[in-house]
Amino acid sequence: MPIASVVITLDARATLHDAALAALRDDERVEVGNRVGARVPAVLETRTADEGEALVREIASVPGVLLVELVGVDRSLDEGDA
């Protein structure tokens, strides 16, 4: 299972960043950290690297998300490599 660390930048408007955080917290593949200003750290866990890339694109399309920055990826348990 690849695990990725990301930093997500949210819209400054409260209604948009609150809705974005709610959507992220509802996704079992995403563990959301504490928001600092407009940025929130998150850990993404998927079965394969391809699914991880798709999840990053999905998060980037959530209303209220302005940017998803990849910090690091651990692919040592990537089920797609089996």
Summary of the structure (lengths in Angstrom):
residues: 82
radius of gyration: 12.6
end to end distance: 10.8
largest distance: 43.7
contacts: 238
relative contact order: 0.33
helix: 34%
strand: 35%
